[in-house]
Amino acid sequence: MPVSRLIVLSVAVAAAGGAGYVAKNMAVPAPQIIETGPQQPAIALEDVLVLSADVPMGTPLESAIKWESWPADGVNPNFITRASDPEAAEKLKNSVARVAMYAGEPVRRSKLIGEGQSFMSSILPSGTRAVATAIAADTSAGGFILPNDYVDVIMTRKTDPANGGGGFTTETILKNIRVLAIDQTIQEDEEGKKTRVGQTATLELTPQQAEIITVAQQMADRLTLALRSIKDAQEKTTGEADYLVSGNGRRGTVRLIKSGEVSEVGARK
């Protein structure tokens, strides 16, 4: 065989070997199989009825409620879930907030007043009464008394000139009384902010206190509400004007009010 042919054959064999080597190195290696442990289960979720917007006290929920997914482990038994009541969003849209509620807060039936129920009677604690009394700016801390504030009720009346009087007497007849409602609104007119002071305050009273203020309204020339510090809200009250309705006046006697003066006469059997 000619030498030239041997040289060409050798070069061809070498080229083929080099090409095979290069091709082997360029080949994509097979993916390695990595063994993993058992997969953790996904977090269990449950639809909970929540507020989508702030709802002030006394306002219907209307469209401010929606279903939202919550971790099942964090669902309180007092929450309203789609699983327990799928029609809750529709049934509760006309319910009224008993207290102020805020966006993102789960809806609770204990904070709601059902459709058609009285708002005032629903927020009134058991055993108490709501009594309205007339007020004015100069008798209500200049209009700064608001619902849930605590006040003292002060009675001012003229003394009887026939008994050497002619002046005025002042007495705190009720102490540390919670204001349930007051018809005061703050609105803005064209010239700026304008405050309109209401004329009636509704107070939370015991039955005895309700009788006291009813008598005082007939006797007094003026009833004044004195605003108390919130720090005194838990203070125990003493020294109220129980004499107006209690004592001998409730057993065998009739209490008369004439010209601002109280007198008692024996009741006829």
CORCOR-V43889 format. One record per residue. N is the residue number from 0. SS is DSSP state (alpha for helix, beta for strand, coil for the rest). D_FIRST is the distance of its C-alpha to the first C-alpha in Angstrom with 1 decimal. Layout:
BEGIN
N:SS:D_FIRST
N:SS:D_FIRST
END
This chain:
BEGIN
0:coil:0.0
1:coil:3.8
2:alpha:6.4
3:alpha:8.5
4:alpha:6.9
5:alpha:7.1
6:alpha:10.5
7:alpha:11.7
8:alpha:11.1
9:alpha:13.0
10:alpha:15.6
11:alpha:16.2
12:alpha:16.7
13:alpha:19.0
14:alpha:20.9
15:alpha:21.5
16:alpha:22.9
17:alpha:25.1
18:alpha:26.4
19:alpha:27.3
20:alpha:29.1
21:alpha:31.0
22:alpha:32.0
23:alpha:33.3
24:alpha:35.5
25:alpha:36.9
26:coil:37.9
27:coil:41.8
28:coil:42.9
29:coil:45.0
30:coil:48.8
31:coil:50.5
32:coil:53.5
33:coil:56.6
34:coil:59.3
35:coil:62.8
36:coil:66.3
37:coil:68.7
38:coil:69.6
39:coil:73.1
40:coil:75.3
41:coil:76.3
42:coil:79.8
43:coil:82.4
44:beta:84.3
45:beta:87.7
46:beta:89.4
47:beta:92.5
48:beta:95.1
49:beta:95.4
50:beta:97.1
51:coil:95.1
52:coil:97.9
53:coil:100.9
54:beta:104.0
55:coil:107.4
56:coil:110.2
57:coil:112.0
58:coil:109.2
59:beta:107.6
60:coil:103.9
61:coil:103.1
62:coil:99.4
63:coil:98.9
64:beta:97.2
65:beta:93.7
66:beta:91.5
67:beta:89.0
68:beta:86.5
69:beta:87.5
70:beta:85.9
71:alpha:87.7
72:alpha:88.5
73:alpha:90.5
74:coil:92.7
75:coil:96.3
76:coil:98.5
77:coil:100.7
78:coil:98.0
79:coil:97.8
80:beta:94.5
81:coil:93.1
82:coil:92.7
83:coil:96.4
84:coil:97.8
85:coil:95.4
86:coil:98.2
87:alpha:99.5
88:alpha:98.4
89:alpha:100.4
90:alpha:103.4
91:coil:103.8
92:coil:103.4
93:coil:107.2
94:coil:107.9
95:beta:109.4
96:beta:108.3
97:coil:111.0
98:coil:109.5
99:coil:107.1
100:beta:103.5
101:coil:100.3
102:coil:96.9
103:coil:94.3
104:coil:97.1
105:beta:97.0
106:coil:99.9
107:coil:102.6
108:alpha:105.4
109:alpha:107.8
110:alpha:107.5
111:beta:108.3
112:beta:111.4
113:coil:111.2
114:coil:111.9
115:coil:115.7
116:coil:116.7
117:coil:118.9
118:alpha:117.0
119:alpha:119.9
120:alpha:121.0
121:alpha:117.4
122:alpha:117.1
123:coil:120.6
124:coil:120.5
125:coil:122.4
126:coil:126.1
127:beta:126.3
128:beta:127.8
129:beta:126.8
130:beta:129.8
131:beta:129.9
132:beta:132.0
133:beta:132.7
134:coil:131.3
135:coil:131.1
136:alpha:129.3
137:alpha:132.1
138:alpha:132.3
139:coil:128.5
140:alpha:127.1
141:alpha:126.8
142:alpha:124.4
143:coil:121.8
144:coil:122.4
145:coil:119.5
146:coil:118.7
147:coil:118.1
148:coil:120.1
149:beta:123.1
150:beta:126.6
151:beta:130.2
152:beta:132.8
153:beta:135.9
154:beta:139.2
155:beta:141.7
156:beta:145.2
157:beta:148.6
158:coil:151.3
159:coil:154.6
160:alpha:157.2
161:alpha:160.0
162:alpha:158.8
163:coil:158.7
164:coil:155.2
165:coil:153.9
166:coil:150.6
167:beta:147.3
168:beta:145.7
169:beta:142.0
170:beta:140.4
171:beta:136.8
172:beta:137.1
173:beta:133.5
174:beta:130.7
175:beta:126.9
176:beta:126.6
177:beta:123.2
178:beta:122.9
179:beta:121.2
180:beta:121.2
181:beta:122.6
182:coil:122.6
183:coil:121.3
184:beta:118.5
185:beta:116.8
186:beta:115.8
187:beta:114.9
188:beta:116.9
189:coil:116.4
190:coil:118.0
191:beta:116.1
192:beta:116.3
193:beta:119.5
194:beta:120.8
195:beta:123.0
196:coil:124.8
197:coil:125.6
198:coil:129.1
199:beta:128.4
200:beta:126.8
201:beta:126.1
202:beta:126.5
203:beta:125.4
204:beta:128.6
205:beta:130.0
206:alpha:132.8
207:alpha:135.4
208:alpha:133.9
209:alpha:133.8
210:alpha:137.6
211:alpha:138.1
212:alpha:136.5
213:alpha:138.2
214:alpha:141.6
215:alpha:140.6
216:alpha:139.6
217:alpha:143.2
218:alpha:144.8
219:coil:142.7
220:coil:143.2
221:beta:139.5
222:beta:136.5
223:beta:133.9
224:beta:130.4
225:beta:129.4
226:beta:125.6
227:coil:124.6
228:coil:121.6
229:alpha:118.7
230:alpha:119.0
231:alpha:122.4
232:coil:121.1
233:coil:121.3
234:coil:124.7
235:coil:127.4
236:coil:130.2
237:coil:133.9
238:coil:137.1
239:coil:136.7
240:coil:139.8
241:alpha:140.2
242:alpha:144.0
243:alpha:143.7
244:coil:142.9
245:coil:143.3
246:alpha:146.1
247:alpha:149.5
248:alpha:148.6
249:alpha:146.6
250:coil:149.2
251:coil:152.6
252:beta:152.6
253:beta:151.5
254:beta:150.0
255:beta:151.2
256:beta:149.9
257:beta:152.3
258:coil:152.0
259:coil:149.1
260:beta:151.1
261:beta:150.5
262:beta:153.4
263:beta:153.7
264:beta:156.3
265:beta:156.9
266:coil:155.2
267:coil:157.6
268:coil:156.9
END
